[in-house]
Amino acid sequence: MSRPSYENINYDLRPAKAIERKMLCDLFHRLSSFNQLNRYQYIGFGSTYFSDFSQFHKNLGFKDLISIEKDIKNEKRFKFNIPYSCIKLLLGHSNEILPTLALENTPTILWLDYDYPLDHTVLGRY
């Protein structure tokens, strides 16, 4: 198994990734015309840095945040690095976790920024 990408680079230090998060934050802010922002749940991959989670919590008021992590052997590291108690950590591959989440009644923002080429495990039906 190859090393997780967070062991190769700190995503907080990548300018393009920071700009991407800022653009998404600005875009998500526009959702306030549909619903109060603090009513949205955010689901993504927090990795060990939780950069997008921190930004969306601070700037948009998201209080229901779920981080999916497939690297289950580093559970302690992820839990130690969680910056806010409102972030829930779910361990497993996204294709296992997503079908278990109740998404019907909660406005949800889902950002699955995979760090590998998309394949049948991501694009296939679960």
Phi and psi in degrees as a GROMACS rama.xvg file:
@    title "Ramachandran Plot"
@    xaxis  label "Phi"
@    yaxis  label "Psi"
@TYPE xy
-74.8126  160.885  SER-2
-68.087  144.008  ARG-3
-62.5686  147.527  PRO-4
-61.8295  -29.449  SER-5
-67.3247  -15.9079  TYR-6
-82.8636  -15.8767  GLU-7
-94.1948  -32.9135  ASN-8
-152.437  142.565  ILE-9
-85.338  113.811  ASN-10
-66.9871  -17.8021  TYR-11
-66.5359  -24.0659  ASP-12
-93.223  -4.02203  LEU-13
-87.9305  112.234  ARG-14
-57.9191  -41.827  PRO-15
-64.1541  -37.849  ALA-16
-68.2339  -38.9766  LYS-17
-64.3397  -41.2118  ALA-18
-66.1631  -40.9132  ILE-19
-59.9908  -44.5714  GLU-20
-62.8668  -41.2913  ARG-21
-63.7557  -43.3755  LYS-22
-62.6756  -42.4363  MET-23
-64.8366  -39.5879  LEU-24
-59.4963  -45.6072  CYS-25
-62.6287  -41.6384  ASP-26
-65.1708  -45.9995  LEU-27
-63.8659  -32.0011  PHE-28
-58.7147  -32.0249  HIS-29
-69.3189  -15.4802  ARG-30
-69.7928  -11.6425  LEU-31
-61.7081  -19.7766  SER-32
-73.9998  -16.0532  SER-33
-97.4682  -34.9461  PHE-34
-163.154  156.507  ASN-35
-62.6681  135.473  GLN-36
-60.6001  -34.2469  LEU-37
-73.0588  -1.7662  ASN-38
-93.0485  -11.4951  ARG-39
-78.6633  146.003  TYR-40
-104.408  146.166  GLN-41
-116.629  131.108  TYR-42
-124.657  129.331  ILE-43
-163.543  -165.405  GLY-44
-109.479  104.545  PHE-45
-74.2459  -25.2659  GLY-46
56.5209  -152.057  SER-47
-92.732  -5.91907  THR-48
-104.705  -27.4414  TYR-49
52.3613  35.6826  PHE-50
-61.8901  -50.2069  SER-51
-67.313  -36.2621  ASP-52
-62.3226  -45.6837  PHE-53
-62.2165  -45.524  SER-54
-64.8847  -44.5018  GLN-55
-71.3296  -32.7979  PHE-56
-68.86  -48.016  HIS-57
-68.7914  -45.2207  LYS-58
-88.4864  -25.6525  ASN-59
-116.124  -12.3317  LEU-60
80.4367  16.4101  GLY-61
-61.27  132.112  PHE-62
-119.303  -8.70239  LYS-63
-117.298  95.6602  ASP-64
-123.861  133.962  LEU-65
-124.379  125.97  ILE-66
-108.468  123.566  SER-67
-98.8613  126.774  ILE-68
-129.471  122.513  GLU-69
-83.9888  -17.1672  LYS-70
-83.8127  75.9957  ASP-71
-68.3819  -21.1939  ILE-72
-70.7146  -15.9185  LYS-73
-107.423  31.3193  ASN-74
-55.3359  -44.8122  GLU-75
-60.2159  -40.5699  LYS-76
-63.7157  -44.6464  ARG-77
-61.8796  -47.4968  PHE-78
-62.0234  -39.755  LYS-79
-63.7264  -36.0302  PHE-80
-86.8768  -6.00103  ASN-81
-61.6439  119.496  ILE-82
-80.8219  -19.5265  PRO-83
-137.272  145.245  TYR-84
-69.9066  -14.5536  SER-85
-82.3494  1.50517  CYS-86
-94.7837  122.305  ILE-87
-100.183  129.832  LYS-88
-98.9246  125.179  LEU-89
-119.683  126.743  LEU-90
-100.321  130.94  LEU-91
142.209  173.419  GLY-92
-75.2158  147.986  HIS-93
-56.2204  -33.7849  SER-94
-72.1088  -14.598  ASN-95
-91.9748  -37.7316  GLU-96
-80.2611  -46.2551  ILE-97
-55.0997  -42.5618  LEU-98
-65.2573  -16.2409  PRO-99
-88.2393  -9.51482  THR-100
-89.574  137.873  LEU-101
-85.4434  103.446  ALA-102
-106.89  -5.64587  LEU-103
-67.616  -38.3931  GLU-104
-105.273  3.39208  ASN-105
-124.129  127.117  THR-106
-60.6538  128.81  PRO-107
-129.427  137.444  THR-108
-110.582  122.786  ILE-109
-119.509  112.812  LEU-110
-121.232  102.922  TRP-111
-105.092  88.0833  LEU-112
-91.708  78.0844  ASP-113
-59.6429  144.63  TYR-114
-107.299  25.653  ASP-115
-146.424  162.453  TYR-116
-59.835  140.527  PRO-117
-66.6993  137.896  LEU-118
-138.328  -169.242  ASP-119
-63.1634  -26.0882  HIS-120
-68.9351  -24.9803  THR-121
-97.0335  -42.7382  VAL-122
-90.0192  -18.5621  LEU-123
-72.3997  167.247  GLY-124
-80.4623  135.052  ARG-125
